[in-house]
């Protein structure tokens, strides 16, 4: 039940596009803190580009050192960088 609740929490964050990107990233950081499996971390990394900001980029880059989610972290960071460039 814990895993299902965590995944639902992550999806709820994603479904609220009008929240501040920084607030969403804080909530996603909390989800990462509670994550025990790579699948949940990958789910967070998939949501991060929706809330592109420098905090999201920092979070994605900080996860690139974890071998089992490295590819997803690098992909998320790349998407966030592109979105930030468009905002400039």
Secondary structure as the mmCIF struct_conf table of DSSP 4:
data_model
#
loop_
_struct_conf.conf_type_id
_struct_conf.id
_struct_conf.beg_label_comp_id
_struct_conf.beg_label_asym_id
_struct_conf.beg_label_seq_id
_struct_conf.end_label_comp_id
_struct_conf.end_label_asym_id
_struct_conf.end_label_seq_id
HELX_RH_AL_P HELX_RH_AL_P1 UNK A 2 UNK A 14
TURN_TY1_P TURN_TY1_P1 UNK A 15 UNK A 15
TURN_TY1_P TURN_TY1_P2 UNK A 17 UNK A 18
BEND BEND1 UNK A 19 UNK A 19
HELX_RH_AL_P HELX_RH_AL_P2 UNK A 21 UNK A 34
BEND BEND2 UNK A 37 UNK A 37
HELX_RH_AL_P HELX_RH_AL_P3 UNK A 38 UNK A 48
HELX_RH_3T_P HELX_RH_3T_P1 UNK A 49 UNK A 51
BEND BEND3 UNK A 53 UNK A 53
HELX_RH_AL_P HELX_RH_AL_P4 UNK A 54 UNK A 62
TURN_TY1_P TURN_TY1_P3 UNK A 63 UNK A 65
HELX_RH_3T_P HELX_RH_3T_P2 UNK A 67 UNK A 69
HELX_RH_AL_P HELX_RH_AL_P5 UNK A 70 UNK A 87
#
